[in-house]
């Protein structure tokens, strides 16, 4: 692949990622095209705030996220942090707490 084509595809993919569009590319493939993926940071206070905005107890929040109650407690205390799809889902709920209605 020529460098100009690779650069153009990288620019296109960066725009898609920034807009939240799903792509069939893996994170590794995106990085090969120079796409920068924003890391999601979730501080304990933010997790507690998200749970508070959704008006859920720790037990119900854990059930919706398909994790243990202990995990939610540890996230809110800062001894552990969520990973993978759980982190993404909490981040989405932080932006749109009403999404929780679709999960129940």
WOMO-V877244 format. One record per helix or strand of 2 or more residues. SS is the DSSP state (~ for helix, > for strand). FROM is the first residue (numbers start at 1). LEN is the number of residues. Records with the same first field share a line. If there is no record, write none. Layout:
SS: FROM-LEN + FROM-LEN
This chain:
~: 3-16 + 27-6 + 44-10 + 58-8 + 69-9 + 84-12 + 97-7
